[in-house]
Amino acid sequence: MYFGSVRFFKHIILSVVALLIVVPTTGFVYFAFQYNSLKVQTVKQIELMRTALAQYEGEYDYDARKRSSSFTVYASDQLPETPDNALPYQIKHPDLYIENNFQYVQETEKTIYLTFDDGPTSLTSSVLDILKDRDIRATFFVVYKNGYEARALYQRIVDEGHVLGLHSATHNYRAIYNSVDSFLDDIAALSDMLESVTGVKPEILRFPGGSINSYNAGIHQELIAEMTRRGYTYFDWDASAVDITRSATADSVRSNVLSGISGKQRSIVLMHDVGNFATVTALPGIIDSLKASGYQFEVLDKTIRPIRFDYPN
């Protein structure tokens, strides 16, 4: 009888051994093929990204950058055409382009650029009132809100001589930094809405969390290259109010801004018109102190040399 015999169990053992050999070998061959295919695609994308960075960011010599600070000011070359071997995201959102020769104006000394992120909110009107009362212009990097009050605030920002900048539609870091495609989808929705509401197409950008952060670590160079290729000037900052935390007070906000600016001839200041009312309370004193120190206030636009975070070593 075959079943239960010694020969039967020999066949079972031989079958198991064969499976233990064949299955791992097949899997190894399959994953080796997939790895090689992914490696080829990755190398191709890296080379395209390097080409983009070299063309669009002025062929930087990273080792030659100033290392005395975490922030670097640098320029860019003229926007080139979309490459023939363009990545899929490079042909998306054809209206998300700005004409820009990246030629920056000569700024006067002791200039401050006040910037407000994440609005508009209920605090924005108070900020605008203070700026109007002191005849100050500022830059607002806004998010997508389509209610009546928000639309009125976008328009007021433009009407009172301030600058609207792109920040994010959703401000959901994990979603927008999932890929270059997702970032472009997000920022295009915001740009289209702002142009529809105000008649003004924003020409400047602030990446949520700054141009280099823990959420975009894997794609920040590609993002920067693509947004620069599309003509957008992006701005980081070199002084912060640290005003988004619950523990922030008017005194701490004022101290953070003034100490962050101290000794500088120009500074881009990060503030927020969302969350803590301490920013609104501190703002008049900040402006008055800086005016008394001889500073003037200007808005950011594509003619202003950016301050940008340095790439990590």
C-alpha positions in Angstrom: 0.0 0.0 0.0 1.4 3.4 -1.1 -0.2 5.8 1.4 1.5 5.6 4.7 4.4 3.7 3.3 8.1 4.6 3.6 8.1 5.5 -0.1 5.1 7.8 0.5 6.9 9.7 3.2 10.1 9.8 1.1 8.1 11.5 -1.6 6.6 13.9 0.8 10.0 14.9 2.2 11.5 15.3 -1.3 8.5 17.5 -2.3 9.0 19.7 0.7 12.7 20.0 0.1 12.0 20.9 -3.6 9.5 23.6 -2.5 12.0 25.0 0.0 14.5 25.3 -2.8 12.2 26.4 -5.7 10.1 29.0 -3.8 13.0 31.1 -2.4 14.9 30.9 -5.7 11.8 32.1 -7.6 11.3 34.9 -5.1 14.9 35.9 -5.2 14.8 36.1 -9.0 11.5 38.1 -8.9 12.7 40.6 -6.3 16.1 40.9 -8.0 14.3 41.9 -11.2 12.1 44.4 -9.4 15.1 45.9 -7.6 17.0 46.4 -10.8 14.0 48.0 -12.4 13.4 50.3 -9.5 17.1 51.1 -9.4 17.1 52.1 -13.1 14.0 54.3 -12.5 15.5 55.9 -9.4 18.8 56.7 -11.1 17.0 58.2 -14.0 14.9 60.5 -11.7 18.0 61.5 -9.7 19.8 62.5 -12.8 16.8 64.5 -14.0 16.6 66.1 -10.6 20.3 67.0 -10.6 19.9 68.5 -14.1 17.0 70.5 -12.9 18.8 71.8 -9.9 21.9 72.7 -11.9 19.8 74.6 -14.4 17.2 76.1 -12.2 19.2 77.0 -9.1 22.2 78.5 -10.8 24.6 75.5 -10.6 25.3 76.0 -6.9 28.6 75.0 -5.4 27.2 73.8 -2.1 30.6 73.5 -0.5 31.2 77.2 -1.2 28.1 78.4 0.5 28.4 80.5 3.6 28.4 78.2 6.7 28.4 80.8 9.4 24.6 80.6 9.6 21.8 78.1 9.0 20.4 80.4 6.4 21.7 81.3 3.0 20.8 83.9 0.4 21.2 82.8 -3.2 20.0 83.5 -6.7 18.7 81.5 -9.7 19.1 81.5 -13.4 16.4 82.3 -15.9 13.5 79.8 -16.1 14.2 77.2 -18.8 11.7 75.3 -21.0 10.1 72.0 -19.9 12.7 69.3 -20.8 11.9 66.9 -23.6 12.2 64.0 -21.1 9.9 65.7 -18.6 8.6 63.7 -15.6 4.8 63.4 -15.6 4.3 66.0 -12.9 6.3 68.6 -15.0 3.4 68.8 -17.5 0.6 69.0 -14.9 -1.2 72.2 -14.1 0.0 74.2 -17.1 -1.3 77.5 -15.5 1.0 77.0 -12.5 3.8 79.1 -14.0 5.2 82.5 -13.5 7.3 84.6 -15.9 10.5 85.3 -13.9 14.0 86.2 -14.8 15.2 85.9 -11.2 16.9 89.3 -11.3 16.8 90.8 -7.8 16.7 94.5 -7.0 19.3 96.3 -4.9 17.7 96.7 -1.5 18.3 99.5 0.9 20.0 98.7 4.3 18.0 97.9 7.4 14.9 96.4 5.8 12.4 94.1 7.5 10.0 91.9 5.8 7.1 90.9 8.1 5.4 87.7 7.0 2.3 86.1 8.3 1.5 82.4 7.7 -1.6 80.2 7.8 -4.3 82.8 7.6 -6.8 84.2 7.0 -8.5 83.8 10.4 -10.3 86.0 12.9 -6.9 87.5 13.8 -6.1 88.7 10.3 -8.4 91.8 10.5 -6.7 92.9 13.7 -3.2 92.4 12.1 -4.4 94.4 9.0 -5.7 97.2 11.3 -2.4 97.5 13.1 -0.4 97.5 9.8 -2.8 100.1 8.3 -2.6 102.4 11.4 1.2 102.3 11.2 1.4 102.5 7.4 3.2 99.2 7.1 3.1 96.7 4.3 3.5 93.0 4.9 3.4 89.6 3.2 0.7 87.0 3.8 1.4 83.4 3.0 -2.2 82.1 3.0 -4.1 78.8 3.0 -7.3 77.9 1.1 -10.6 79.1 2.7 -13.5 79.9 0.5 -16.0 81.4 2.9 -17.3 84.9 2.6 -15.2 86.4 5.4 -12.0 84.7 4.1 -12.6 85.9 0.5 -13.1 89.4 1.9 -9.8 89.2 3.8 -7.9 88.0 0.7 -9.3 91.0 -1.2 -8.5 93.4 1.7 -4.9 92.2 1.8 -4.5 93.0 -1.9 -6.4 96.3 -1.7 -4.3 97.6 1.2 -1.0 97.1 -0.6 0.1 93.8 1.0 1.3 90.8 -0.9 -0.5 87.4 -1.1 1.8 84.4 -1.2 1.1 80.7 -1.7 1.4 78.5 1.4 -0.9 75.5 1.1 -4.5 74.6 0.3 -4.9 72.0 3.0 -1.8 72.6 5.2 -1.8 68.8 5.8 1.9 68.1 5.8 1.7 64.4 5.3 -0.7 64.7 2.4 1.0 67.5 0.5 4.5 66.2 1.0 3.5 62.6 0.0 4.9 63.4 -3.5 5.7 66.2 -5.9 2.4 65.5 -7.6 0.4 65.9 -4.4 2.2 69.2 -3.6 1.5 70.6 -7.1 -2.2 69.6 -6.8 -2.5 71.3 -3.5 -0.7 74.5 -4.4 -2.5 74.8 -7.8 -5.9 74.6 -6.1 -4.9 77.5 -3.8 -3.4 79.6 -6.7 -6.5 79.2 -8.8 -8.8 80.2 -6.0 -6.8 83.3 -5.0 -6.6 84.5 -8.6 -10.4 83.9 -9.0 -11.2 85.9 -5.8 -8.7 88.8 -6.1 -7.8 88.9 -9.8 -4.1 88.6 -8.7 -2.0 85.6 -9.4 0.5 85.0 -6.5 4.1 84.8 -7.6 5.8 83.8 -4.4 5.7 80.8 -2.2 6.5 79.6 1.3 6.7 75.8 1.8 4.7 74.7 4.8 7.3 74.1 7.6 9.9 75.8 5.4 11.7 74.5 2.3 13.5 71.8 4.3 11.6 69.9 7.0 11.1 66.4 8.4 8.0 65.8 6.2 9.6 66.7 2.8 13.0 65.3 3.6 12.9 62.8 0.7 11.6 65.2 -2.0 12.6 68.7 -1.0 15.3 69.1 -3.6 12.9 67.9 -6.3 10.2 70.2 -5.0 12.5 73.2 -5.0 13.8 72.4 -8.5 10.2 72.1 -9.9 8.8 75.2 -8.3 11.8 77.2 -9.4 11.5 75.8 -12.9 7.9 77.0 -12.9 9.2 80.5 -12.0 8.2 80.8 -8.4 10.4 82.4 -5.8 10.2 80.7 -2.4 11.1 82.3 0.9 12.2 80.8 4.2 13.0 83.1 7.2 15.8 84.0 9.5 13.8 85.3 12.5 10.8 83.8 14.1 8.2 85.1 16.5 7.7 81.5 17.8 4.1 82.5 18.2 2.1 79.4 17.3 2.5 77.7 20.6 0.0 78.0 23.4 2.7 79.2 25.8 3.5 82.2 23.6 3.0 85.6 25.2 3.1 89.1 23.9 6.5 89.5 25.7 8.0 86.3 24.3 6.8 87.1 20.8 8.3 90.6 20.9 11.5 89.3 22.4 11.9 86.5 19.9 11.4 88.9 16.9 13.7 91.6 18.1 16.5 89.2 19.2 16.2 87.4 15.9 16.7 90.6 13.9 19.4 92.1 16.1 22.5 93.0 14.2 21.1 92.2 10.8 20.7 94.6 7.9 17.8 92.7 6.4 15.5 90.1 7.9 12.5 88.0 6.9 10.4 87.5 10.0 8.0 84.5 10.4 4.8 85.3 12.3 1.3 83.8 12.2 -2.1 85.3 12.0 -3.6 82.2 13.4 -3.8 80.7 16.9 -2.3 82.8 19.6 -3.6 86.4 20.1 -0.2 87.2 21.5 1.0 88.1 18.0 -1.6 90.8 17.7 -0.8 92.2 21.1 2.9 92.3 20.4 2.8 93.6 16.9 2.5 97.4 17.6 5.5 97.3 19.9 7.6 95.3 17.5 6.9 97.8 14.7 7.6 100.8 16.9 10.8 99.4 18.3 12.1 98.5 14.8 11.2 101.9 13.4 13.0 103.5 16.3 16.1 101.5 15.4 16.0 102.8 11.8 14.4 99.9 10.0 12.0 100.2 7.2 9.4 97.7 6.2 8.8 96.2 2.7 6.9 93.4 1.1 8.3 90.3 -0.5 7.9 89.7 -4.2 9.8 88.0 -7.0 12.4 90.8 -7.2 13.6 90.4 -3.6 16.5 88.1 -2.9 15.2 85.2 -0.9 16.5 83.9 2.4 16.5 80.2 2.3 17.4 77.3 4.6 20.7 75.7 3.7 20.8 72.1 2.6 22.0 69.6 5.3 25.6 68.3 4.8 
